[in-house]
Amino acid sequence: MDFQQLKIFLTVAALKSFSRAAEEMFISQPAVSVRIKGLEEELGAVLFDRSRARELTLTEAGREFLDYAQQMVNLQDEALARLARVEEGTAVAGPVQLGASTVPGIYMLPSRLVALKQIHPGIAVNLSIDDSARVLEKVLNYEVDLGFAGSQIQDERLQYYTFATDELVLITPPGYFQPAPDAASPEGLPPISLEQCLSANLILREKGSATRDFFETALAQKKISLLDFAGVIYVDSLEAIKNSVRHGLGISLVSRHSVEDYLLLRWVDGYRPEGLALTRRIYLVRHAGRVLSRAAKLTFKFFTAENTAFP
């Protein structure tokens, strides 16, 4: 077992592909396969489930070995950095796998990733977008280094840090309710009663969406269910929901971050539903037992520099 072998293993685990790992490391795919096979023989365990042709997954033994491999590579990096008198944060290179739900992934992270790359240009960020439930699952299964989600689950393996706050707002087709709100002042969205909304079709995300779960919980506190609306339409794309509202299919509750442009362009009207507490936290999530690579550790520090951990 050598450090190059360990780095190949970590790269394959991160990219879930022998071919992509070979491209990343500028070596041939057969060389990657041979080094992984040799590592498995030395450990006496199969590290990757190869039954799915399109995407490799770690076996239970692979997940167990992942942290040990990362610790050994981290130790080598630290030793080389100390010997070369490299200050922390300089000459850092390596991939970081991020998973994010729709709102943080599309509307919050891009500008922050620009800032991250300016500070650490050698960090190669890979970002996947899923619903919050799937993001948390990926963190638990070691599929991503860090996750960003709008919900929590009770699991002692997960650590949550406040990344941002978000407000859910009601959007309707222009002029759906009269009088229409003042489009020139989208910051001051007017209130609207829930009773007015029940006569409309409600457009919502699929199960697993933190926005939908948060809204249903808020409604339940007012003893209102989705069945109280004239109809419910499920759409698994936030952009499709916004366009559906714009063209008159129904109304919806969406993140304020995701709809600012639609409000300014007067493509939809925006309201704050009366009596509902619709401000929530967006969380940065990490696996408590995972040993982060140096690149992932610096990414974590970048995003948590001014934030507070929550149990």
Stockholm file with secondary structure:
# STOCKHOLM 1.0

chainA/1-311         MDFQQLKIFLTVAALKSFSRAAEEMFISQPAVSVRIKGLEEELGAVLFDRSRARELTLTEAGREFLDYAQQMVNLQDEALARLARVEEGTAVAGPVQLGASTVPGIYMLPSRLVALKQIHPGIAVNLSIDDSARVLEKVLNYEVDLGFAGSQIQDERLQYYTFATDELVLITPPGYFQPAPDAASPEGLPPISLEQCLSANLILREKGSATRDFFETALAQKKISLLDFAGVIYVDSLEAIKNSVRHGLGISLVSRHSVEDYLLLRWVDGYRPEGLALTRRIYLVRHAGRVLSRAAKLTFKFFTAENTAFP
#=GR chainA/1-311 SS CCHHHHHHHHHHHHHTCHHHHHHHHTSCHHHHHHHHHHHHHHHTSCCEECSSSSCCEECHHHHHHHHHHHHHHHHHHHHHHHHTTCCTTSSCCEEEEEEECHIIIIIIHHHHHHHHHHHCTTEEEEEEECCHHHHHHHHHTTSCSEEEESCCCCCTTEEEEEEEEEEEEEEESTTSSSSCCCTTCTTSCCEECHHHHTTSEEEECCTTCHHHHHHHHHHHHTTCCGGGSSEEEECSCHHHHHHHHHTTSCEEEEEHHHHHHHHHTTSSEEEEETTCCCEEEEEEEEETTCCCCHHHHHHHHHHHTTCCEEC
#=GC SS_cons         CCHHHHHHHHHHHHHTCHHHHHHHHTSCHHHHHHHHHHHHHHHTSCCEECSSSSCCEECHHHHHHHHHHHHHHHHHHHHHHHHTTCCTTSSCCEEEEEEECHIIIIIIHHHHHHHHHHHCTTEEEEEEECCHHHHHHHHHTTSCSEEEESCCCCCTTEEEEEEEEEEEEEEESTTSSSSCCCTTCTTSCCEECHHHHTTSEEEECCTTCHHHHHHHHHHHHTTCCGGGSSEEEECSCHHHHHHHHHTTSCEEEEEHHHHHHHHHTTSSEEEEETTCCCEEEEEEEEETTCCCCHHHHHHHHHHHTTCCEEC
//
